[in-house]
Amino acid sequence: MKKIVVTGGSGFIGSNLINLLLKKKYFVINIDKSGYSANPYNVKSFKKNKRYRFFKLNINNKSKFLKIILKYKPVGILNLAAETHVDRSIDSSKIFISTNIFGTYNILELIRVLKRNYKLNLKLLHVSTDEVYGDIDKNLSASEKFNYNPSSPYSASKAAADQIVKAYAKTYGLKTLIANPCNNYGPNQFPEKFIPKMIFNIINNKNLPVYGKGKNVREWIFVNDTCEALLKIFLKGKIGESYNIGSGIKFNNLSIIKKLLLEAKKNKIKLGKNVKVKFVHDRPGHDVRYSLNSSKISKKLNWKHKTSISNGIKQTFDWYLKNINYFKKISRKDIIKRFGLKK
Ligand SMILES: NC(=O)c1ccc[n+]([C@@H]2O[C@H](COP(=O)([O-])OP(=O)(O)OC[C@H]3O[C@@H](n4cnc5c(N)ncnc54)[C@H](O)[C@@H]3O)[C@@H](O)[C@H]2O)c1
């Protein structure tokens, strides 16, 4: 039975990835510090599975991490543990440097020591982001060969980590891979991110805050498609290489809100009087457009996204509706604390 470590497995993409790995009969070891965006709800159903282990641990804790690896001897690590919210990185970037850069460095050092001292050569799939390429001009798409040009402390921390991963692969011969996915949406996402926040606010009769004029374009992918791509890259990707994971589905924020309101209508949700777009002061350094060229993963690994935007939004909306009782059970104070919503 193949054992795999997923870091950040209690978060949004990590929990969906563990779901896929368990279905594919892997033995999964989830290492997550249970930070604010980790949701115990995301991993509740895995606990009964005999092929699942959870360790509440910071990826910066090398000695405990090493003990876990030596005990389970996994074939590799999928590194998804990260601080992930751009706005938070602008408010306070230190923890982004600590987790996203030092945390990744720590994992690389761990793998280097395992290779040198224990003859264990673990494969690492490091999960990065499309944000490392920065703002992309209209009519252009970033391929893996594009220069890195990050704009926020978040994307800069991810870009730095990627470069360290590449350097460790070249210098120490580590078996590393990098994935750069576009914006994900789907079940289990923490409602401080755009799509779940809008759904949450539509259901709860709140304003729909939109930065600037709502014209920022993002490439959107349903999380299950990303998880399939990550597994494929881990199994079949060429060591030392990077792979973009995109869908080609690009919409600005206002168009996404329209789609969500349409979905609410289909679900016969009576919209409250507060449910309307509220333009708010733009985020500093806000990139206007992201766009990936994902022909490498499609040609070399024969991967393509499967989920259309309408189907993905339907599945996401349905999930939040079905699980709304969970969100209702927590107090307003908790919501503000846990979900980072402004008062
Ligand atoms: N969500 C997206 O749209 C998107 C797009 C591209 C790339 N990514 C990348 O994918 C990865 C997962 O993103 P996500 O959206 O699931 O994020 P998330 O915030 O939902 O989950 C991150 C998880 O990492 C854990 N974590 C944070 N710091 C840690 C530490 N020091 N030690 C151990 N665990 C720690 C958190 O507790 C949380 O469970 C990240 O690396 C992110 O940069 C996300």
The ligand as an SDF file (V2000), in Angstrom:
LIG
                    3D

 44 48  0  0  0  0  0  0  0  0999 V2000
   -7.1380   28.0000   -3.2600 N   0  0  0  0  0  0  0  0  0  0  0  0
   -6.6240   28.3980   -4.3960 C   0  0  0  0  0  0  0  0  0  0  0  0
   -7.3340   28.9910   -5.2330 O   0  0  0  0  0  0  0  0  0  0  0  0
   -5.1800   28.1410   -4.7300 C   0  0  0  0  0  0  0  0  0  0  0  0
   -4.7290   28.4250   -6.0150 C   0  0  0  0  0  0  0  0  0  0  0  0
   -3.3970   28.1660   -6.3430 C   0  0  0  0  0  0  0  0  0  0  0  0
   -2.5450   27.6240   -5.3840 C   0  0  0  0  0  0  0  0  0  0  0  0
   -3.0030   27.3720   -4.1250 N   0  0  0  0  0  0  0  0  0  0  0  0
   -2.0510   26.7710   -3.1650 C   0  0  0  0  0  0  0  0  0  0  0  0
   -2.5840   25.5260   -2.7750 O   0  0  0  0  0  0  0  0  0  0  0  0
   -2.2240   25.2350   -1.4040 C   0  0  0  0  0  0  0  0  0  0  0  0
   -3.4710   24.9370   -0.6050 C   0  0  0  0  0  0  0  0  0  0  0  0
   -4.3330   26.1000   -0.6600 O   0  0  0  0  0  0  0  0  0  0  0  0
   -5.7620   26.0940    0.0380 P   0  0  0  0  0  0  0  0  0  0  0  0
   -6.6070   27.0200   -0.7360 O   0  0  0  0  0  0  0  0  0  0  0  0
   -6.2130   24.7130    0.3010 O   0  0  0  0  0  0  0  0  0  0  0  0
   -5.3910   26.7960    1.4180 O   0  0  0  0  0  0  0  0  0  0  0  0
   -6.1000   26.7460    2.8460 P   0  0  0  0  0  0  0  0  0  0  0  0
   -5.7710   28.0250    3.5000 O   0  0  0  0  0  0  0  0  0  0  0  0
   -7.5170   26.3440    2.7290 O   0  0  0  0  0  0  0  0  0  0  0  0
   -5.3280   25.5520    3.5780 O   0  0  0  0  0  0  0  0  0  0  0  0
   -4.0090   25.6690    4.0190 C   0  0  0  0  0  0  0  0  0  0  0  0
   -3.7810   24.6270    5.1050 C   0  0  0  0  0  0  0  0  0  0  0  0
   -2.4130   24.6970    5.5000 O   0  0  0  0  0  0  0  0  0  0  0  0
   -2.3370   24.5950    6.9230 C   0  0  0  0  0  0  0  0  0  0  0  0
   -1.1220   25.2770    7.3840 N   0  0  0  0  0  0  0  0  0  0  0  0
   -0.8420   26.6140    7.2900 C   0  0  0  0  0  0  0  0  0  0  0  0
    0.3760   26.8500    7.8120 N   0  0  0  0  0  0  0  0  0  0  0  0
    0.8720   25.6550    8.2260 C   0  0  0  0  0  0  0  0  0  0  0  0
    2.0850   25.2630    8.8550 C   0  0  0  0  0  0  0  0  0  0  0  0
    3.0480   26.1400    9.1540 N   0  0  0  0  0  0  0  0  0  0  0  0
    2.2560   23.9460    9.1590 N   0  0  0  0  0  0  0  0  0  0  0  0
    1.2850   23.0380    8.8720 C   0  0  0  0  0  0  0  0  0  0  0  0
    0.1160   23.3630    8.2960 N   0  0  0  0  0  0  0  0  0  0  0  0
   -0.0850   24.6440    7.9650 C   0  0  0  0  0  0  0  0  0  0  0  0
   -3.6110   25.3050    7.4080 C   0  0  0  0  0  0  0  0  0  0  0  0
   -3.9320   24.8910    8.7340 O   0  0  0  0  0  0  0  0  0  0  0  0
   -4.6180   24.8630    6.3620 C   0  0  0  0  0  0  0  0  0  0  0  0
   -5.2570   23.6650    6.7450 O   0  0  0  0  0  0  0  0  0  0  0  0
   -1.4450   26.4490   -0.9350 C   0  0  0  0  0  0  0  0  0  0  0  0
   -0.0750   26.1750   -1.0570 O   0  0  0  0  0  0  0  0  0  0  0  0
   -1.8480   27.5700   -1.8880 C   0  0  0  0  0  0  0  0  0  0  0  0
   -0.8240   28.5260   -2.0130 O   0  0  0  0  0  0  0  0  0  0  0  0
   -4.2970   27.6130   -3.7800 C   0  0  0  0  0  0  0  0  0  0  0  0
  1  2  1  0
  2  3  2  0
  2  4  1  0
  4  5  1  0
  4 44  2  0
  5  6  2  0
  6  7  1  0
  7  8  2  0
  8  9  1  0
  8 44  1  0
  9 10  1  0
  9 42  1  0
 10 11  1  0
 11 12  1  0
 11 40  1  0
 12 13  1  0
 13 14  1  0
 14 15  2  0
 14 16  1  0
 14 17  1  0
 17 18  1  0
 18 19  2  0
 18 20  1  0
 18 21  1  0
 21 22  1  0
 22 23  1  0
 23 24  1  0
 23 38  1  0
 24 25  1  0
 25 26  1  0
 25 36  1  0
 26 27  1  0
 26 35  1  0
 27 28  2  0
 28 29  1  0
 29 30  1  0
 29 35  2  0
 30 31  1  0
 30 32  2  0
 32 33  1  0
 33 34  2  0
 34 35  1  0
 36 37  1  0
 36 38  1  0
 38 39  1  0
 40 41  1  0
 40 42  1  0
 42 43  1  0
M  CHG  2   8   1  16  -1
M  END
$$$$
